[in-house]
């Protein structure tokens, strides 16, 4: 009786092992077929090209699996700041900087609230970590490209562009990408927001276009530097810069501006 039971158990185990081996073999074949299909390339819904799923999609740096959406949960805002946040959001909406969002969107970003040390007002910024991964950042001139132009300069002025980022309007295609969550609902930016990886470069490009071909004028982000070897040269450059500022409709912040000094702290 014992031997027959052992034989039956052994036979059942052998049948089970054979089925398991067959399943593993099918799994290996399926995996190979999937890898082969992946290597041959599939049609990408973003760039409409044939490329491997392992490769990077050439469109906007998004991976080839074309994950073109990200919903980020709402961050907690201290209770004491909520009324100030609501007031700031209402002010921004009235000024045409943001707008309410009621329909579903593929992208919902987190919100970062920073209290300004000088004025105590709140600065509303995006935290678009996932969105930034899908943006190719353009490289634009930096401070190292500006400093050689200052050789021999003795007089300096620094003028600050007021709400500089918000002077750049976003296209309709980009608006919904900037949707963000708040305790009082969802909003989207109508202007260039703080937090985007390409925001500084885009603003730098716009600033350079505004003051291009002006002597003794250089800009890094929202700080416009005017300089000259003599006071007369400096003043002439400053007048030309202010005329261009008026023509282009750029608003300056007098509280952060410094005029005609022999030494200045710039982009620090």
Secondary structure, 3 states (H helix, E strand, C coil): CHHHHHHHHHHHHHHHHHHHHHHHHHHHHHHHHHHHHHHHCEECCCCCCEECCCCECCCCCCECCCCCCEECCCCCCCHHHHHHHHHHHHHHHHCCCEEEECCCCCEEEEEEEEECCCCCCEEEEEECHHHHHCCCCCCCCCHHHHHHHHCCCCEEEEEEECCCHHHCECCHHHHHHHCEEECCEEEEECECCCCCCCHHHHHHHHHHHHCCCCCCEEEECCEEEEEECCHHHHHHHHHHHHHHHHHHCCCEEEEEEEEEECCCCCCC
